[in-house]
Amino acid sequence: MTIELLVTLGVFAPLLGAVVAGLFGRRIGDLASQAVTTGLLFFACAVSWTVFVQWTWGGLEPFTVILSPFINVGDFQSNWAIRIDGLSAVMLIVVTTVSALVHLYSWGYMAEDDSRPRFFAYLSLFTFAMLALVTAADFMQLFFGWEGVGLASYLLIGFWYKKPTASAAAIKAFVVNRVGDFGFALGIMTVFWMFGTIQFAELFPMIAGRAGEGWSFLGQTWSALDLAAFLLFIGAMGKSAQFFLHTWLPDAMEGPTPVSALIHAATMVTAGVYMVCLLSPLFEYAPVAAQIVAIVGAVTALFAATVGLTQNDIKRVIAYSTCSQLGYMFFAAGVGAYQAAMFHLFTHAFFKALLFLGAGSVIHGMHHEQDMRKMGGLWRQLPVTYAVMMIGTIAITGLGIPELKWGFAGFYSKDSVLETAFAAGASNPVGMFAFFVGLFAAGLTAYYSWRLIFMTFLNTPVWKDEHGHAGDHGHDHAHASPAPAHATAHSGDHGHAEADHDDHGHHHGPLKPHESPWVMLVPLILLSVGAIASGFVFYDQFVGYHEHEFWRGAIYTAAHNHVLHDSHEVARWVLWAPLVVSLLGTAIAVYVYILREGMARRMAERGGPLHTFFYNKWFFDEVYDAVFVKGSKALGDLLWKVGDVKIIDGLGPNGAAWTSLKWAGWLSRLQSGYVYHYAFVMLLGVAGLLAFAITTWGA
């Protein structure tokens, strides 16, 4: 079997699983649906690793398989194809590895749900859409996959559609992404308008020759390449939840936890980063757009980290950490270090999937409780989950020894991002801005990540078992902020509530935490291996001195771009700075949550403007509601009550038509039906005519 055929089968395997489980799931049953979808995903995963190994060490060269025509209208030519290069090879293993393990994990997590065939069909559909996206050879197939992951995310976030909060979250994600996708579509149109093609192989070699070309509009000349790149980046902002278009991401927690892991680690949110790196030939000659990417990424990293400090839902803390880490990837790409961005995307997939699925294990063990203030002391009851969550936390905080180049996965990739930003700062102030913002965000990341561990596993237990032991003995120190009246009603994984829960998942009976089954723990252990080893194993291939051999043209850097090379020669303090701020953030978390347990609760109870600002997520939802939701409603009321009722109806049905109706009613009185009335009128007419004739002719 040729590698081309093998890759084709691997890409379409999840689609086959989605069709089987989606159309025939009720007939073949839950177990068969799970087995088919999971088996096909593991087959796709094996194919992806085969391609990646051959690409990395076997000398596999880039190739494109044209499967069939897609859309051909005049000069607009699009084919359904599978393109394999360094970027797609990396994304294939990221998507299929995480998705395969999520499928397996879901066997245990969704065991109580009666809609498993539908759930597994949606998961496989999600995976296929992402595979179509990362193997696209032109913008049209890329857009197909782009919209496909949007559709699948809508279906999965709103999987428990009977919950109003889940339905609202799904709609919110769909609407916010449509805003970004509108910009993305305009970007594709701009590219086709400029170059007359959407085929990557034809487009990329043409870009350098059009550098500096302007576009006149409203008396101003705009850089055409910057315009195209900026519009395309708007799509990435929506899909990857960057600042201004990030509001859908935390609400996506309303879906089942395996969905959160898939969205945040491997599929939807990574699509924007992949797209920017894929379009490196465009962004290299669009300096203004690239600076916008770097600034938005840096601001997102800081924003999400500050919000993560105050959240109490275990999944939302990890969700905001995803948003922050995506910011790192974008500002790396914005300063020209696309390789570092992809490296962080690669390592992040392992430890973020590990953290989300680990959180799912905690939620499962706590009978669907998600509020960290109601946990504490779980390391004894959930030892395996505790161990893997510790690994994921060490990875995301980037702990490692710079001089020895030893650490977990996040150490290698996060430090590479910061070093490239500092190197870019020598000639680009935006790079230095991104470096210091990213450095500060690294300290915040360490704080809120260890805060999660301490509140969940190490603080004084605030739960009770069936004997009343290990519970609330008057110690309420795990609380980090006051619980508003509505806080417990939004948590996500309660769609399959057990008998001791109400509709919102509130616990009414004895709660005894328990470790998850092995079908859930095995994926966690496998992801732990990636969270530990993926950094040092692949450092040289992604960003080291062998990166040219690995990428082999999949990422383009112009002659003026020396950022990655310069990042290996930064000052010694730059190497140590991330470790120092991470240790500082860790030390503060230890002091607040371990040495002075209860301190955070008292601080939160006192409130304060800064805590309120962060706890309410910079009030983005409130501002958007006032400006867009209520503004749209006010505009609708204006058009309805003034434009429609007063103007259109006033001049139409209630104006001329009303006048005509009144006149018709008055004139209808002349139609009495009596002959003598009509004869009298006729006589009046004859008399009138005679009078007119006499007057006229008599003169």
C-alpha positions as CSV (number, residue, x, y, z in Angstrom):
1,M,0.0,0.0,0.0
2,T,1.4,3.4,-1.0
3,I,1.8,6.2,1.5
4,E,-0.6,8.3,-0.5
5,L,-3.4,5.7,-0.3
6,L,-2.6,5.1,3.4
7,V,-2.9,8.8,4.2
8,T,-6.2,9.1,2.3
9,L,-7.7,6.2,4.3
10,G,-6.4,7.7,7.5
11,V,-8.0,11.1,6.7
12,F,-11.4,9.6,5.8
13,A,-11.5,7.0,8.5
14,P,-13.1,9.3,11.1
15,L,-15.8,10.4,8.6
16,L,-16.7,6.7,8.1
17,G,-17.0,6.3,11.9
18,A,-19.2,9.4,12.1
19,V,-21.5,8.1,9.4
20,V,-21.8,4.6,10.9
21,A,-22.4,5.8,14.5
22,G,-24.6,8.8,13.4
23,L,-26.9,7.0,11.0
24,F,-26.9,3.4,12.4
25,G,-26.0,4.0,16.0
26,R,-29.5,3.2,17.4
27,R,-29.6,0.0,15.3
28,I,-26.1,-1.4,16.1
29,G,-26.1,-0.2,19.8
30,D,-23.8,1.8,22.0
31,L,-20.9,-0.6,22.3
32,A,-20.7,-1.1,18.5
33,S,-20.8,2.6,17.9
34,Q,-18.1,3.3,20.4
35,A,-16.0,0.4,19.0
36,V,-16.3,1.5,15.4
37,T,-15.5,5.2,15.9
38,T,-12.7,4.5,18.4
39,G,-11.1,1.8,16.3
40,L,-11.1,4.0,13.2
41,L,-9.6,6.8,15.2
42,F,-6.8,4.6,16.4
43,F,-6.2,3.5,12.8
44,A,-6.0,7.2,11.7
45,C,-3.7,7.8,14.6
46,A,-1.4,4.9,13.5
47,V,-1.4,6.3,10.0
48,S,-0.5,9.8,11.2
49,W,2.4,8.5,13.3
50,T,3.6,6.5,10.3
51,V,3.6,9.7,8.2
52,F,5.3,11.7,10.9
53,V,8.1,9.2,11.6
54,Q,8.8,8.8,7.9
55,W,8.8,12.6,7.5
56,T,11.1,13.1,10.5
57,W,13.5,10.3,10.1
58,G,12.6,8.5,6.8
59,G,13.2,11.2,4.3
60,L,9.6,11.5,3.2
61,E,9.2,14.4,0.7
62,P,6.1,16.7,0.5
63,F,3.4,15.5,-1.8
64,T,-0.2,16.3,-2.7
65,V,-2.9,13.8,-3.7
66,I,-5.7,15.3,-5.9
67,L,-8.8,13.3,-5.1
68,S,-11.5,15.1,-7.1
69,P,-12.6,18.5,-8.4
70,F,-14.3,20.5,-5.6
71,I,-15.5,23.8,-7.0
72,N,-14.6,25.0,-10.5
73,V,-16.2,28.3,-11.6
74,G,-14.2,30.2,-14.3
75,D,-10.8,31.0,-12.9
76,F,-11.9,29.9,-9.4
77,Q,-10.5,26.4,-9.3
78,S,-10.6,24.2,-6.2
79,N,-9.8,20.5,-5.8
80,W,-10.4,18.1,-3.0
81,A,-6.8,17.1,-2.1
82,I,-4.6,15.8,0.6
83,R,-1.4,17.8,1.1
84,I,1.4,16.4,3.2
85,D,4.4,18.5,4.4
86,G,6.0,19.3,7.7
87,L,3.1,21.4,9.0
88,S,0.4,18.9,8.1
89,A,2.5,16.0,9.4
90,V,2.7,17.7,12.8
91,M,-1.0,18.5,12.9
92,L,-2.0,15.0,11.8
93,I,-0.4,13.4,14.9
94,V,-1.7,16.2,17.2
95,V,-5.3,15.8,16.0
96,T,-5.5,12.1,15.8
97,T,-3.5,11.3,18.9
98,V,-5.6,13.5,21.2
99,S,-8.8,12.5,19.5
100,A,-8.1,8.8,19.7
101,L,-7.4,9.1,23.4
102,V,-10.5,11.3,23.9
103,H,-12.6,8.6,22.2
104,L,-11.1,6.0,24.5
105,Y,-11.5,8.2,27.6
106,S,-15.2,8.8,26.7
107,W,-16.0,5.1,27.1
108,G,-15.7,5.7,30.8
109,Y,-16.8,9.3,31.1
110,M,-19.9,9.0,29.1
111,A,-20.9,5.5,30.4
112,E,-24.1,6.9,32.0
113,D,-25.3,8.8,29.0
114,D,-28.0,7.4,26.8
115,S,-26.9,9.3,23.6
116,R,-23.4,7.8,23.2
117,P,-23.8,6.9,19.5
118,R,-24.6,10.6,18.8
119,F,-21.7,11.8,21.0
120,F,-19.1,9.5,19.3
121,A,-20.4,10.4,15.9
122,Y,-20.0,14.1,16.7
123,L,-16.4,13.5,18.0
124,S,-15.4,11.7,14.8
125,L,-17.1,14.3,12.6
126,F,-15.1,17.0,14.5
127,T,-11.9,15.0,13.9
128,F,-12.5,14.6,10.2
129,A,-13.3,18.3,9.7
130,M,-10.0,19.2,11.3
131,L,-8.1,16.6,9.2
132,A,-9.7,18.1,6.1
133,L,-8.5,21.5,7.3
134,V,-4.9,20.6,7.9
135,T,-4.4,18.6,4.7
136,A,-6.1,21.2,2.5
137,A,-4.1,22.3,-0.6
138,D,-6.2,25.4,-1.2
139,F,-8.3,28.0,0.6
140,M,-11.6,26.4,-0.4
141,Q,-11.0,23.1,1.3
142,L,-9.4,25.0,4.2
143,F,-12.6,26.9,4.5
144,F,-14.6,23.7,4.4
145,G,-12.7,22.3,7.3
146,W,-12.8,25.6,9.0
147,E,-16.6,25.7,8.9
148,G,-16.8,21.9,9.6
149,V,-15.0,22.3,13.0
150,G,-17.4,25.2,13.8
151,L,-20.4,23.0,13.1
152,A,-19.0,20.1,15.1
153,S,-18.2,22.4,18.0
154,Y,-21.7,23.8,18.0
155,L,-23.1,20.2,18.1
156,L,-20.8,19.1,20.9
157,I,-21.0,22.2,23.1
158,G,-24.7,22.0,23.0
159,F,-24.7,18.2,23.2
160,W,-27.0,18.3,26.3
161,Y,-29.4,20.5,24.4
162,K,-32.1,20.2,27.0
163,K,-30.0,22.4,29.3
164,P,-30.6,26.1,28.5
165,T,-27.1,27.0,29.4
166,A,-25.6,24.4,27.0
167,S,-27.8,25.6,24.1
168,A,-27.0,29.3,24.8
169,A,-23.2,28.4,24.9
170,A,-23.4,26.6,21.6
171,I,-25.2,29.5,20.0
172,K,-22.7,32.0,21.4
173,A,-19.8,30.0,20.0
174,F,-21.5,29.7,16.6
175,V,-22.3,33.5,16.4
176,V,-18.9,34.7,17.6
177,N,-17.2,32.4,15.1
178,R,-19.4,33.7,12.3
179,V,-17.9,37.2,13.0
180,G,-14.4,35.9,12.6
181,D,-15.4,33.7,9.6
182,F,-16.8,36.8,7.8
183,G,-13.3,38.4,8.0
184,F,-11.8,35.1,6.9
185,A,-14.0,34.9,3.8
186,L,-13.2,38.5,2.9
187,G,-9.5,37.6,3.2
188,I,-9.9,34.6,0.8
189,M,-11.7,36.9,-1.6
190,T,-8.9,39.5,-1.4
191,V,-6.3,36.8,-2.1
192,F,-8.2,35.6,-5.2
193,W,-8.7,39.2,-6.3
194,M,-5.0,39.9,-6.1
195,F,-3.5,36.6,-7.4
196,G,-6.3,34.9,-9.4
197,T,-5.8,31.6,-7.5
198,I,-6.5,30.0,-4.2
199,Q,-4.1,27.1,-4.7
200,F,-1.3,27.3,-2.1
201,A,1.3,25.8,-4.5
202,E,0.5,28.5,-7.1
203,L,-0.1,31.3,-4.6
204,F,3.0,31.2,-2.3
205,P,5.7,31.7,-5.0
206,M,3.8,34.8,-6.3
207,I,3.6,36.7,-3.0
208,A,7.2,38.1,-2.8
209,G,6.7,39.7,-6.3
210,R,3.7,41.6,-5.1
211,A,5.3,43.0,-1.9
212,G,4.6,46.7,-1.5
213,E,1.7,46.7,-3.8
214,G,-1.0,49.2,-2.8
215,W,-4.8,49.3,-2.9
216,S,-6.5,52.7,-3.2
217,F,-9.6,53.2,-1.2
218,L,-11.3,56.4,0.2
219,G,-8.4,58.5,-1.0
220,Q,-5.8,56.4,0.9
221,T,-3.4,53.7,-0.4
222,W,-3.4,50.6,1.7
223,S,-0.9,47.7,1.6
224,A,-2.8,44.9,-0.3
225,L,-0.9,42.1,1.4
226,D,-1.4,43.6,4.8
227,L,-5.1,43.9,4.1
228,A,-5.4,40.2,3.0
229,A,-3.3,39.0,5.9
230,F,-5.3,41.0,8.5
231,L,-8.6,39.8,7.2
232,L,-7.4,36.2,7.3
233,F,-6.2,36.8,10.9
234,I,-9.7,38.0,11.9
235,G,-10.8,34.4,11.1
236,A,-8.0,33.1,13.3
237,M,-9.0,35.4,16.1
238,G,-12.5,33.9,16.2
239,K,-11.5,30.3,15.8
240,S,-8.6,30.5,18.3
241,A,-10.4,32.8,20.8
242,Q,-8.1,35.8,20.7
243,F,-8.8,39.0,22.4
244,F,-12.2,40.6,21.4
245,L,-13.4,37.3,19.9
246,H,-12.6,35.1,22.9
247,T,-15.9,35.3,24.7
248,W,-17.2,32.0,23.4
249,L,-14.3,29.9,24.8
250,P,-15.2,29.7,28.6
251,D,-18.8,29.1,27.8
252,A,-17.8,26.1,25.7
253,M,-17.3,24.3,29.0
254,E,-21.0,23.5,29.0
255,G,-20.2,20.6,26.7
256,P,-18.9,17.3,28.2
257,T,-15.3,17.4,29.4
258,P,-13.9,15.2,26.6
259,V,-15.2,17.8,24.2
260,S,-13.4,20.5,26.0
261,A,-10.1,18.5,25.8
262,L,-10.6,18.0,22.0
263,I,-11.5,21.6,21.3
264,H,-8.8,23.1,23.5
265,A,-5.9,20.8,22.8
266,A,-6.1,19.6,19.2
267,T,-8.8,20.8,17.0
268,M,-10.7,24.1,16.8
269,V,-8.6,26.5,18.7
270,T,-5.3,25.3,17.1
271,A,-6.7,25.9,13.6
272,G,-6.0,29.7,13.7
273,V,-2.4,29.1,14.8
274,Y,-1.9,26.5,12.1
275,M,-3.4,28.9,9.4
276,V,-1.1,31.8,10.3
277,C,2.0,29.5,10.2
278,L,0.8,27.9,6.9
279,L,0.5,31.5,5.5
280,S,4.0,32.4,6.6
281,P,4.9,33.4,3.0
282,L,2.1,36.0,3.2
283,F,2.8,37.3,6.7
284,E,6.5,37.6,5.9
285,Y,5.6,40.4,3.5
286,A,2.8,41.9,5.5
287,P,4.7,43.5,8.4
288,V,1.7,45.6,9.7
289,A,-0.6,42.5,9.9
290,A,2.2,40.5,11.6
291,Q,2.6,43.2,14.2
292,I,-1.1,43.1,14.8
293,V,-0.9,39.3,15.3
294,A,1.9,39.8,17.8
295,I,0.1,42.5,19.8
296,V,-3.2,40.7,19.9
297,G,-1.5,37.5,21.0
298,A,0.4,39.2,23.8
299,V,-2.7,41.0,25.1
300,T,-4.6,37.7,25.0
301,A,-1.9,35.9,26.9
302,L,-2.1,38.6,29.7
303,F,-5.9,39.0,29.7
304,A,-6.6,35.3,30.0
305,A,-4.0,34.8,32.7
306,T,-5.5,37.5,34.9
307,V,-9.0,36.1,34.5
308,G,-7.7,32.6,35.4
309,L,-6.5,33.9,38.7
310,T,-10.0,34.2,40.1
311,Q,-12.1,31.5,38.5
312,N,-13.4,28.7,40.7
313,D,-14.8,26.2,38.1
314,I,-11.9,23.8,37.5
315,K,-12.7,23.6,33.8
316,R,-12.9,27.3,33.4
317,V,-9.4,27.8,34.9
318,I,-8.0,25.4,32.3
319,A,-10.0,27.1,29.6
320,Y,-8.5,30.5,30.3
321,S,-5.1,28.9,30.4
322,T,-5.7,27.6,26.9
323,C,-6.7,31.1,25.8
324,S,-3.5,32.5,27.4
325,Q,-1.2,29.8,25.8
326,L,-2.8,30.5,22.4
327,G,-1.7,34.1,22.9
328,Y,1.9,32.8,23.2
329,M,1.6,30.9,19.9
330,F,0.3,33.9,18.1
331,F,2.8,36.4,19.3
332,A,5.6,34.0,18.4
333,A,4.1,33.8,14.8
334,G,3.7,37.5,14.8
335,V,7.4,38.2,15.4
336,G,8.3,35.7,12.7
337,A,9.0,32.6,14.8
338,Y,6.5,30.3,13.2
339,Q,8.5,27.3,14.1
340,A,8.3,28.2,17.8
341,A,4.6,28.8,17.5
342,M,4.1,25.3,16.0
343,F,6.4,23.8,18.7
344,H,4.3,25.3,21.5
345,L,1.1,24.1,19.7
346,F,2.6,20.6,19.6
347,T,3.6,20.3,23.2
348,H,0.6,22.2,24.4
349,A,-1.7,19.6,22.9
350,F,-0.3,16.9,25.2
351,F,-0.3,18.7,28.5
352,K,-3.6,20.6,27.8
353,A,-5.4,17.5,26.9
354,L,-3.9,15.9,30.0
355,L,-5.2,18.7,32.2
356,F,-8.7,18.8,30.8
357,L,-9.1,15.0,30.9
358,G,-7.6,15.1,34.4
359,A,-10.1,17.7,35.4
360,G,-12.8,15.4,33.9
361,S,-11.5,12.6,36.1
362,V,-11.8,14.9,39.2
363,I,-15.3,15.8,38.1
364,H,-16.2,12.2,37.6
365,G,-14.7,11.2,41.0
366,M,-16.6,14.1,42.7
367,H,-19.9,13.1,41.2
368,H,-20.0,15.9,38.6
369,E,-18.9,18.7,41.0
370,Q,-16.8,21.3,39.3
371,D,-16.4,24.0,41.9
372,M,-12.9,23.8,43.4
373,R,-14.1,25.5,46.6
374,K,-16.1,22.3,47.3
375,M,-13.1,20.0,46.9
376,G,-9.8,19.7,48.7
377,G,-7.7,16.8,50.0
378,L,-8.4,14.6,47.0
379,W,-4.9,13.3,46.5
380,R,-5.7,10.3,48.7
381,Q,-8.9,9.4,47.0
382,L,-7.7,10.1,43.4
383,P,-3.9,9.2,43.5
384,V,-3.5,8.5,39.8
385,T,-5.4,11.6,38.7
386,Y,-3.4,13.7,41.2
387,A,-0.1,12.4,39.8
388,V,-1.0,13.1,36.2
389,M,-2.4,16.5,37.0
390,M,0.9,17.3,38.7
391,I,2.7,16.3,35.5
392,G,0.4,18.5,33.4
393,T,0.9,21.5,35.8
394,I,4.7,21.2,35.8
395,A,4.5,21.1,32.0
396,I,2.3,24.1,31.6
397,T,4.2,26.2,34.1
398,G,7.4,25.5,32.1
399,L,9.6,24.4,34.9
400,G,13.1,23.3,33.8
401,I,16.8,24.1,34.1
402,P,17.9,26.4,31.3
403,E,21.6,25.6,31.5
404,L,21.0,21.9,31.3
405,K,18.1,22.2,28.8
406,W,16.2,19.8,31.0
407,G,12.5,20.0,31.8
408,F,9.0,19.0,30.9
409,A,7.4,19.8,27.5
410,G,6.2,23.3,28.3
411,F,9.7,24.3,29.4
412,Y,11.2,23.8,25.9
413,S,8.4,25.3,23.9
414,K,7.4,28.3,26.1
415,D,11.0,29.3,26.6
416,S,11.5,29.1,22.8
417,V,8.6,31.5,22.3
418,L,9.9,34.0,24.8
419,E,13.5,33.8,23.5
420,T,12.3,34.4,19.9
421,A,10.2,37.4,21.1
422,F,13.2,38.9,22.9
423,A,15.4,38.3,19.8
424,A,12.8,40.0,17.6
425,G,12.8,42.9,20.1
426,A,16.2,43.9,19.0
427,S,14.7,45.4,15.8
428,N,11.0,45.4,16.5
429,P,9.5,47.1,19.7
430,V,6.5,44.8,19.4
431,G,8.7,41.8,20.0
432,M,10.1,43.3,23.2
433,F,6.5,44.2,24.3
434,A,5.5,40.6,23.7
435,F,8.5,39.3,25.6
436,F,7.8,41.2,28.8
437,V,4.1,40.6,28.6
438,G,4.7,36.9,28.1
439,L,7.2,36.8,30.9
440,F,4.6,38.4,33.3
441,A,1.9,36.0,32.1
442,A,4.2,33.1,32.8
443,G,4.3,34.1,36.4
444,L,0.5,34.3,36.5
445,T,0.3,30.9,34.8
446,A,2.3,29.3,37.5
447,Y,0.2,30.9,40.2
448,Y,-3.2,29.9,38.9
449,S,-2.0,26.4,37.8
450,W,-0.7,25.6,41.3
451,R,-3.8,27.3,42.8
452,L,-5.9,24.7,41.0
453,I,-3.7,21.8,42.4
454,F,-3.8,23.1,45.9
455,M,-7.5,23.9,46.1
456,T,-8.4,20.6,44.5
457,F,-6.0,18.1,46.0
458,L,-4.2,19.5,49.0
459,N,-6.3,22.0,50.9
460,T,-8.6,21.1,53.8
461,P,-11.4,18.8,52.4
462,V,-14.8,20.4,52.3
463,W,-16.7,17.4,51.1
464,K,-18.2,14.6,53.1
465,D,-18.3,10.8,52.6
466,E,-21.3,8.7,53.5
467,H,-20.0,8.5,57.1
468,G,-19.5,12.3,57.4
469,H,-15.7,11.8,57.4
470,A,-13.1,13.9,55.7
471,G,-15.6,16.7,55.2
472,D,-16.4,20.1,56.4
473,H,-15.1,20.4,60.0
474,G,-15.5,24.1,60.2
475,H,-12.6,24.7,57.8
476,D,-13.8,26.5,54.7
477,H,-10.3,27.6,53.7
478,A,-10.4,26.2,50.2
479,H,-12.6,29.0,49.1
480,A,-10.9,31.5,46.9
481,S,-13.8,33.9,46.3
482,P,-17.3,34.3,47.4
483,A,-19.9,32.1,45.6
484,P,-22.6,34.3,44.0
485,A,-26.1,33.0,44.1
486,H,-25.9,31.9,40.4
487,A,-22.4,30.5,40.5
488,T,-23.4,26.9,41.1
489,A,-26.0,26.8,38.3
490,H,-23.7,27.1,35.3
491,S,-21.2,24.3,35.7
492,G,-21.1,22.1,32.7
493,D,-21.0,18.3,33.1
494,H,-24.4,17.8,34.6
495,G,-26.3,16.7,31.6
496,H,-26.1,13.1,32.8
497,A,-26.9,13.8,36.4
498,E,-27.1,10.9,38.8
499,A,-29.9,10.2,41.2
500,D,-28.3,12.3,44.0
501,H,-28.2,15.4,41.8
502,D,-30.9,17.9,40.7
503,D,-31.1,19.4,37.3
504,H,-28.1,21.7,37.9
505,G,-26.0,18.9,39.3
506,H,-26.2,20.1,42.9
507,H,-25.3,17.3,45.3
508,H,-28.0,16.3,47.8
509,G,-26.7,13.1,49.2
510,P,-23.5,11.6,50.6
511,L,-20.5,12.2,48.4
512,K,-17.5,9.9,48.4
513,P,-14.8,10.8,45.9
514,H,-13.5,7.8,43.9
515,E,-10.8,7.2,41.3
516,S,-11.8,6.9,37.7
517,P,-11.9,3.6,35.8
518,W,-8.8,2.5,33.9
519,V,-10.4,3.2,30.6
520,M,-10.2,6.8,31.6
521,L,-6.8,6.6,33.4
522,V,-4.9,4.9,30.5
523,P,-5.3,8.0,28.2
524,L,-4.1,10.2,31.0
525,I,-1.0,8.1,31.5
526,L,-0.2,8.1,27.8
527,L,-0.7,11.9,27.6
528,S,1.6,12.2,30.6
529,V,4.4,10.7,28.5
530,G,3.8,13.4,25.9
531,A,3.7,16.1,28.5
532,I,7.1,14.9,29.8
533,A,9.0,13.9,26.7
534,S,7.6,15.8,23.7
535,G,9.7,18.8,24.4
536,F,13.2,17.4,24.6
537,V,12.7,14.7,22.0
538,F,11.6,17.1,19.3
539,Y,13.3,20.3,20.3
540,D,16.0,20.1,17.6
541,Q,13.6,19.2,14.9
542,F,11.2,22.0,15.6
543,V,13.3,25.0,16.6
544,G,16.9,23.7,17.0
545,Y,19.7,23.5,14.5
546,H,17.9,20.8,12.5
547,E,14.7,22.8,11.9
548,H,15.5,23.4,8.2
549,E,15.8,19.6,7.7
550,F,12.5,19.0,9.5
551,W,10.3,21.8,8.0
552,R,11.8,21.5,4.5
553,G,10.0,24.6,3.2
554,A,6.7,24.0,4.9
555,I,7.4,27.2,6.9
556,Y,8.8,30.2,4.9
557,T,11.1,32.8,6.4
558,A,12.3,35.7,4.3
559,A,15.9,36.6,4.0
560,H,15.5,39.4,6.6
561,N,14.0,37.0,9.2
562,H,16.8,35.8,11.5
563,V,14.6,35.6,14.7
564,L,14.9,31.9,15.3
565,H,18.7,31.9,14.7
566,D,19.1,34.9,17.0
567,S,17.0,33.3,19.7
568,H,19.8,30.8,20.3
569,E,22.2,33.6,21.2
570,V,20.2,35.7,23.7
571,A,21.6,36.9,26.9
572,R,21.9,34.5,29.8
573,W,19.3,36.4,32.0
574,V,16.7,35.9,29.2
575,L,17.2,32.1,29.6
576,W,16.7,32.2,33.3
577,A,13.9,34.9,33.5
578,P,11.0,32.5,32.7
579,L,12.1,30.1,35.4
580,V,12.5,32.9,38.0
581,V,9.0,34.3,37.4
582,S,7.4,30.8,37.3
583,L,9.1,30.0,40.7
584,L,7.9,33.3,42.0
585,G,4.3,32.6,41.0
586,T,4.6,29.2,42.5
587,A,6.0,30.5,45.7
588,I,3.1,33.1,46.1
589,A,0.6,30.3,45.4
590,V,2.2,28.1,48.1
591,Y,2.2,31.0,50.6
592,V,-1.5,32.0,49.9
593,Y,-3.0,28.5,49.6
594,I,-0.8,26.3,51.8
595,L,1.1,28.3,54.4
596,R,-1.8,30.8,54.9
597,E,-4.7,28.6,53.9
598,G,-7.9,30.7,54.0
599,M,-6.1,33.9,53.1
600,A,-7.4,33.9,49.5
601,R,-11.0,33.4,50.7
602,R,-10.7,36.4,53.0
603,M,-9.2,38.5,50.3
604,A,-12.0,37.6,47.9
605,E,-14.7,38.3,50.5
606,R,-13.3,41.8,50.9
607,G,-13.5,42.1,47.1
608,G,-11.9,45.2,45.6
609,P,-11.9,46.6,42.2
610,L,-9.1,44.5,40.8
611,H,-10.6,41.2,42.0
612,T,-14.0,42.2,40.7
613,F,-12.5,43.2,37.3
614,F,-10.7,39.9,36.9
615,Y,-13.5,37.8,38.4
616,N,-16.0,39.3,35.9
617,K,-13.6,38.6,33.0
618,W,-12.9,42.3,32.3
619,F,-16.7,42.8,31.9
620,F,-16.5,41.8,28.2
621,D,-19.8,39.9,28.3
622,E,-21.5,42.9,30.0
623,V,-20.1,45.3,27.5
624,Y,-20.9,43.1,24.5
625,D,-24.4,42.6,25.8
626,A,-24.9,46.4,26.2
627,V,-23.4,47.3,22.9
628,F,-24.3,44.5,20.5
629,V,-27.2,42.6,22.1
630,K,-29.1,45.5,23.5
631,G,-27.9,47.8,20.8
632,S,-29.2,45.4,18.1
633,K,-32.5,45.2,20.0
634,A,-32.7,49.0,20.2
635,L,-32.0,49.2,16.5
636,G,-34.6,46.6,15.8
637,D,-37.2,48.5,17.9
638,L,-36.3,51.7,16.1
639,L,-36.8,50.1,12.7
640,W,-39.9,48.4,13.8
641,K,-41.7,51.2,15.8
642,V,-40.5,54.1,13.7
643,G,-39.5,52.8,10.3
644,D,-42.2,50.1,10.0
645,V,-45.2,51.3,12.1
646,K,-44.9,55.1,11.7
647,I,-43.3,55.6,8.3
648,I,-44.2,52.5,6.2
649,D,-47.5,51.7,7.8
650,G,-48.2,55.4,8.4
651,L,-47.8,56.3,4.7
652,G,-49.1,53.0,3.4
653,P,-51.8,51.0,5.2
654,N,-52.4,53.7,7.8
655,G,-52.0,56.6,5.4
656,A,-53.0,56.6,1.7
657,A,-54.8,53.3,2.1
658,W,-56.7,54.6,5.2
659,T,-57.7,57.8,3.3
660,S,-58.9,55.8,0.3
661,L,-60.9,53.5,2.5
662,K,-62.6,56.5,4.2
663,W,-63.4,58.2,0.9
664,A,-64.7,54.9,-0.4
665,G,-66.9,54.6,2.6
666,W,-68.3,58.1,2.1
667,L,-68.9,57.6,-1.6
668,S,-70.5,54.3,-1.0
669,R,-73.4,56.1,0.6
670,L,-74.4,57.5,-2.8
671,Q,-75.0,54.0,-3.9
672,S,-78.4,53.7,-2.1
673,G,-80.1,51.3,-4.6
674,Y,-83.2,53.5,-5.1
675,V,-84.2,54.3,-8.7
676,Y,-85.5,57.8,-7.9
677,H,-82.1,58.7,-6.3
678,Y,-80.3,57.7,-9.5
679,A,-82.9,59.5,-11.6
680,F,-82.5,62.6,-9.5
681,V,-78.7,62.5,-10.0
682,M,-79.1,62.0,-13.7
683,L,-81.4,65.0,-13.9
684,L,-78.8,67.0,-12.0
685,G,-76.2,65.9,-14.5
686,V,-78.4,66.8,-17.4
687,A,-79.1,70.2,-15.8
688,G,-75.5,70.7,-15.3
689,L,-74.6,69.9,-18.9
690,L,-77.3,72.3,-20.1
691,A,-76.1,75.1,-17.9
692,F,-72.6,74.6,-19.2
693,A,-73.7,74.5,-22.8
694,I,-75.9,77.6,-22.5
695,T,-73.1,79.5,-20.6
696,T,-70.5,78.5,-23.2
697,W,-72.4,78.8,-26.5
698,G,-74.6,81.6,-25.4
699,A,-71.5,83.7,-24.9
